Amino acid sequence: MNTTHKHQLTTITLSDEERQPCEIWTRVMGYHRPMSSFNIGKKGEFHERKYFRESVANGAAQPITTQTGGQNRGARIAA
Protein backbone atom coordinates (compact mmCIF):
# COMPACT_ATOMS: atom_id res chain seq x y z
CA MET A 1 0.00 0.00 0.00
CA ASN A 2 1.40 3.39 -1.00
CA THR A 3 0.66 6.31 1.22
CA THR A 4 1.78 9.85 0.70
CA HIS A 5 2.43 12.27 3.50
CA LYS A 6 2.18 15.98 2.94
CA HIS A 7 4.56 17.97 5.09
CA GLN A 8 4.02 21.63 5.69
CA LEU A 9 7.22 23.63 5.89
CA THR A 10 7.29 26.09 8.74
CA THR A 11 9.57 29.10 8.63
CA ILE A 12 10.95 30.08 12.00
CA THR A 13 11.88 33.72 12.39
CA LEU A 14 13.87 34.91 15.40
CA SER A 15 14.14 38.46 16.58
CA ASP A 16 17.57 39.87 17.38
CA GLU A 17 16.83 39.49 21.11
CA GLU A 18 16.24 35.74 20.65
CA ARG A 19 19.46 35.10 18.73
CA GLN A 20 22.68 33.96 20.38
CA PRO A 21 26.23 33.75 19.08
CA CYS A 22 27.54 30.44 17.76
CA GLU A 23 30.89 29.53 19.26
CA ILE A 24 33.35 27.88 16.87
CA TRP A 25 35.91 25.45 18.27
CA THR A 26 38.93 24.11 16.43
CA ARG A 27 41.66 21.59 17.17
CA VAL A 28 44.99 23.23 17.93
CA MET A 29 48.15 21.32 18.87
CA GLY A 30 46.22 18.18 19.87
CA TYR A 31 43.41 19.77 21.89
CA HIS A 32 40.26 21.78 21.16
CA ARG A 33 39.98 25.53 21.83
CA PRO A 34 37.29 28.12 21.09
CA MET A 35 38.20 30.63 18.38
CA SER A 36 37.04 33.41 20.69
CA SER A 37 40.25 32.86 22.69
CA PHE A 38 42.48 33.38 19.62
CA ASN A 39 44.43 36.60 19.05
CA ILE A 40 43.90 38.51 15.78
CA GLY A 41 46.81 36.76 14.03
CA LYS A 42 45.61 33.26 14.93
CA LYS A 43 42.04 34.13 13.80
CA GLY A 44 43.41 35.28 10.43
CA GLU A 45 45.43 32.08 10.10
CA PHE A 46 42.32 30.01 10.86
CA HIS A 47 40.35 31.71 8.06
CA GLU A 48 43.19 31.07 5.56
CA ARG A 49 43.20 27.31 6.19
CA LYS A 50 41.83 25.00 3.49
CA TYR A 51 39.82 21.81 3.81
CA PHE A 52 41.15 18.64 2.27
CA ARG A 53 40.34 14.95 2.00
CA GLU A 54 43.01 12.31 1.68
CA SER A 55 42.46 10.25 -1.41
CA VAL A 56 43.00 6.55 -0.79
CA ALA A 57 43.38 5.86 -4.53
CA ASN A 58 46.33 8.10 -5.33
CA GLY A 59 47.49 9.40 -1.95
CA ALA A 60 47.03 13.08 -2.92
CA ALA A 61 45.11 15.58 -0.83
CA GLN A 62 41.95 16.78 -2.62
CA PRO A 63 40.11 20.02 -1.75
CA ILE A 64 36.52 19.56 -0.61
CA THR A 65 33.89 21.82 -2.16
CA THR A 66 30.15 22.11 -1.61
CA GLN A 67 27.47 22.43 -4.26
CA THR A 68 27.72 26.20 -3.98
CA GLY A 69 31.46 26.07 -4.62
CA GLY A 70 32.48 26.87 -1.04
CA GLN A 71 34.72 24.66 1.02
CA ASN A 72 33.07 22.46 3.61
CA ARG A 73 33.90 19.70 6.09
CA GLY A 74 37.04 17.64 6.41
CA ALA A 75 40.41 18.22 7.97
CA ARG A 76 41.92 21.66 7.71
CA ILE A 77 45.47 22.47 6.77
CA ALA A 78 47.32 25.75 6.61
CA ALA A 79 47.54 27.16 3.08
C-alpha atoms as one frame of an Amber mdcrd trajectory, in Angstrom:
protein
   0.000   0.000   0.000   1.403   3.386  -0.996   0.656   6.309   1.225   1.775
   9.850   0.703   2.435  12.269   3.495   2.180  15.977   2.941   4.562  17.966
   5.088   4.016  21.626   5.693   7.217  23.625   5.895   7.288  26.092   8.736
   9.569  29.103   8.627  10.952  30.080  12.000  11.879  33.720  12.393  13.869
  34.912  15.404  14.138  38.463  16.580  17.569  39.871  17.383  16.825  39.490
  21.110  16.242  35.736  20.650  19.457  35.100  18.732  22.676  33.958  20.380
  26.234  33.749  19.080  27.543  30.437  17.763  30.890  29.531  19.258  33.352
  27.881  16.868  35.907  25.453  18.266  38.932  24.111  16.435  41.660  21.587
  17.171  44.993  23.225  17.929  48.146  21.318  18.868  46.217  18.183  19.867
  43.408  19.767  21.886  40.265  21.782  21.165  39.978  25.529  21.828  37.293
  28.122  21.092  38.205  30.627  18.376  37.041  33.405  20.686  40.252  32.857
  22.690  42.481  33.384  19.618  44.426  36.597  19.050  43.900  38.510  15.778
  46.811  36.762  14.026  45.610  33.265  14.929  42.039  34.135  13.798  43.409
  35.284  10.433  45.427  32.082  10.095  42.322  30.007  10.858  40.352  31.706
   8.060  43.195  31.075   5.564  43.201  27.313   6.186  41.834  25.002   3.495
  39.824  21.814   3.814  41.153  18.637   2.269  40.340  14.954   1.996  43.013
  12.309   1.678  42.456  10.249  -1.411  43.003   6.547  -0.790  43.375   5.855
  -4.528  46.329   8.100  -5.330  47.491   9.404  -1.953  47.032  13.078  -2.922
  45.105  15.584  -0.831  41.950  16.775  -2.617  40.107  20.019  -1.749  36.516
  19.561  -0.615  33.894  21.819  -2.159  30.147  22.108  -1.607  27.475  22.426
  -4.261  27.725  26.199  -3.981  31.456  26.069  -4.622  32.484  26.871  -1.039
  34.715  24.664   1.023  33.068  22.461   3.611  33.904  19.700   6.088  37.037
  17.638   6.412  40.407  18.220   7.967  41.921  21.662   7.712  45.472  22.471
   6.770  47.319  25.753   6.608  47.544  27.160   3.082
